Amino acid sequence: MDIMNLLQGQLSQGVLDQLTQQIGASDSKQTAAATAGIMNTLVGALAKNASNPEGAQSLSNALDRDHDGSVLDNVMDMFTGGGQVAQQNNRAMNGSGILNHILGDRQGGAIDMISKISGLDSGKTGNLMTMLAPILMGALGKQKRQQGLDVGGLANLLTGTVTQQNQSPQNPTMSLVTKFLDADGDGSITDDVASIGMKLLGGLFGRKRR
């Protein structure tokens, strides 16, 4: 079971094009690269947070309370303000609040890392991260309900995803993300970022035209 598969299904080329427009970027390939980096980072951080029982229980409670997966019913509406988005639970849509819980003081370093990898400037990367965070939490909430996951099952889903992505040749950034998170954002990863460069383009997200 890999949460990235569900996320890929939600982030079609049409959605990536819409995101590119929303953040004021000029290249949807950069948006796709940044999106992959963001999702890797958030999944990696959630897995790290859920590696202890208290963190796993806190995440499980948040999913039960605020993230039932309905945000995924129409992702495009979420970014254009149409449909039922206005009726969504405020906490489910609060990307900034979600990021504070997931990344804390590592958020700035994560944005800088993803910006360097994707070529997207840090301001746009930060905006994109805020927009994507509710989608990830919605996807996790949906999986939790559909699979009947308890706290341990949720933690296993996240750690299993990180392990699979670390082993995937199509996703060169997860090992970098893991290194960044293990250093709590304090380690120097500049050389690793430079070596990956734009390998993400056409990688995890944005491969299929829809």
N, C-alpha and C positions, 0 to 999 in steps of 0.2 A: 504494500500500500504506500503510495507516494503522493503527498499533497500537491506536488508540482504538476501532476497530470491534470488534476481538477483546475488548477489555476491556468494552465495552458488552454484548456477548453473555454475559459471565460475571457481570456485576453487575446481575442482574434485580431487580425490585421486591422479590421474596421475600428475596433476599440482603441488600438494603438494609434491609429491615425487621429481619432478624436482626442486622445490624451495629448498628442503632439500639438494639436491646435489649442487645447485648453491651457497648456503651460507656455505657449508662445515659442515653441521650438520650430526649427525649420526642417529637421530630418527625422523621419519616423524610425530610421535604423538606430539613431542615437537613443531615441525613446525606448526602443525594444531592448537595447543593450543595458540602459539604465534600469529598466523594469526587471530584467533578469537579475541584475546586481542587487536591486532593492529586495526582491522576493527571497533571494539567497540569504541576504543579511537578516531579514526579519524572521525567516524560518530558522536560521541558525541561532539567532538570539532567543527565540521562543524555546527551542530545544535545550539551550543552555539554562534558561530560566526554569524549565520544567524538569531539569535533571535532579532537583531535590523535591521532596514531597510537598513542602510548603508552596513552592513556585508552581508545581503542577496543579495543586488544589486551587490556587488563586486563579490560574488560567481557566481551569474547568468551570469555576464559579462565574467568571466573566462571560464565558461562552453561553452558559445556561441563562444568564441574566439578560445579556444584551445582543448576542449574535446567533440568531436562529437560522441564518443562511438566506433569508428572504432578500437581502441586499443583492444576491446573485440573480434574482428573477429577471431583472433587466439592467445589466451593467451599463449599457449605453445611456439609459435614462439617468442613471446616477451621476454621470458626468455632464449631462446637458440640462439637468434640473426638471426633466419631464416625468410623466407617469406618477407613480406612487411614492417617489423619493421623499417628498416633503412630509409624508406621513410616517417615515421611518423613525425608529427610536433614535433620539439625539446621540446617545452614547455609541450606538452602532455606527454612526456616521462621523464621529469625532476623531478624524485621523490624527490630529495633534495629540489628543489625550491618549490614544492607543500607542503612539510612538513613544510618548513619555514613559508609559508602563513597560513597553518592550525594551527600549534602548537606553532610557535614562540619559546620563551624561555622555554616553557613547554616540549619541545621534549626530553631533557635528562631525566627528571623525568618520562615521559611516558615510555621511553625505559626501565628504571630501574624497573618500576612497572610490565611491561609485562614480562621482564626477570625473575623476582621473581615468577610470576604466572606460567609461562610455563616451567621453568627450563633451558631455552635456554640462553646462555651467552649474555651479553649486546651487544657485537660487532656484533654477528650474528643477534640479534634482530633488531639492528639498520639497518643493511643491508637489512633484510627482510622488514622492514617498508618502506625503500626507494623503494624497488621493487614493493610493493603492492599499494603504493599511486596512481600511474597512473591508476591502475585497478579501484579503488574506484571512481576517478574522471571520468573515462570513463563510469562507470555504472551510475553515476549521470547524465552525459551528455546525455546518451542514454534514460534514463527515462524522462528527461526534454523534449526531442524531441518527444518521442513516446506518452507521455501523454499531450503534449502541455502545460507544466507547466509555469506559470508566476512566478514572484519573490515570491509572497505569497504562491503559490503552492509548490515551491521548499522548502521553509522554513517549510511548513506543512509536507512534505514528510520526512524531517530529524527529526523533533520533534516527528512525529508519529512513526518513526522507533525506536527512543530512548525509547519512552513510551512502545511500544510493547516488546522490548527486555528487559526492566526493569521488565516486568511482566512474562517473559518466564523462566520457571524452567530449561530449557536447556542452559541458558545463564547467569551464576551467576556473570559475571564480569561487566555488564553494570552499575549496581548500584555503584560498586566500581569506575568505570571510571567517572561516574557523580560526585561522591564525590571528586575525584582527580581534575576534571576540575573546580568544584565550588570553590575549595581551590586555584585555579590557580597554582597548583603544589607545594604549600607551606605546605599543611597539611600533617600530619603523617598518612600514610595509612598502615603501616607495619603490624599491627594486622589484618586488613581486608585481606591483601594479604595472610598472613599465614593461615587464616581460609579458604580461597578459595583453596589455594594450587594447586593441579593438577586436580581439578574437571573438568577443561576444556577439559581434554583428551577425545577424542571421542565425543566432544560436538558439537558446532556449525558447525565446518568444519571437514572434514575427516571422516564423518560417513559412507559414501558410497564408496565402491570399484568400480572403473570404469576401 
